[in-house]
Amino acid sequence: MIYLWVCVSKSNILLLDAEEKEAMLQAKEEARVKRIYACLDDPTFLEKMRRRFKDDPRAEAFFSPKKNKILSMQHH
């Protein structure tokens, strides 16, 4: 009986560790996405990107603050 309890306890610990690891990875990914979309609210960043991609006709529209407010709301 004690041996069975030890085996069950160890498997529960392993399961808990896997769940904790998954939760940590998910939190890390959410933080990464937040940092990326925070850039889209930064006027300095947007201006820099418009200059960097000035030859692309989509750059002006994509890197405009109004357009990105909509995009960032969709991903929060």
HUNOR-V875223 format. One record per pair of residues at least 12 apart in sequence whose ideal C-beta (glycine too) atoms are under 10 Angstrom apart, sorted by the first residue. I is the first residue (numbers start at 1). J is the second residue. D is the distance in whole Angstrom. If there is no record, write none. Layout:
BEGIN
i->{I | I}
j->{J | J}
d->{D | D}
END
This chain:
BEGIN
i->{33 | 33 | 34 | 34 | 34 | 36 | 36 | 37 | 37 | 37 | 37 | 37 | 37 | 37 | 38 | 39 | 39 | 40 | 40 | 40 | 40 | 40 | 40 | 40 | 40 | 40 | 40 | 41 | 41 | 41 | 41 | 42 | 42 | 43 | 45 | 45 | 46 | 46 | 46 | 46 | 46 | 46 | 46 | 47 | 47 | 48 | 49 | 49 | 49 | 50 | 50 | 50 | 51}
j->{75 | 76 | 72 | 75 | 76 | 72 | 75 | 68 | 71 | 72 | 73 | 74 | 75 | 76 | 72 | 68 | 72 | 62 | 63 | 65 | 67 | 68 | 69 | 70 | 71 | 72 | 75 | 65 | 68 | 69 | 72 | 65 | 68 | 65 | 63 | 68 | 59 | 62 | 63 | 64 | 65 | 67 | 68 | 63 | 65 | 63 | 62 | 63 | 68 | 62 | 63 | 64 | 63}
d->{7 | 9 | 10 | 9 | 8 | 9 | 9 | 8 | 8 | 5 | 9 | 9 | 6 | 7 | 8 | 9 | 9 | 10 | 8 | 8 | 9 | 4 | 8 | 10 | 6 | 5 | 9 | 8 | 7 | 7 | 6 | 9 | 10 | 6 | 8 | 10 | 10 | 9 | 5 | 7 | 6 | 9 | 7 | 8 | 10 | 9 | 8 | 4 | 10 | 9 | 5 | 8 | 9}
END
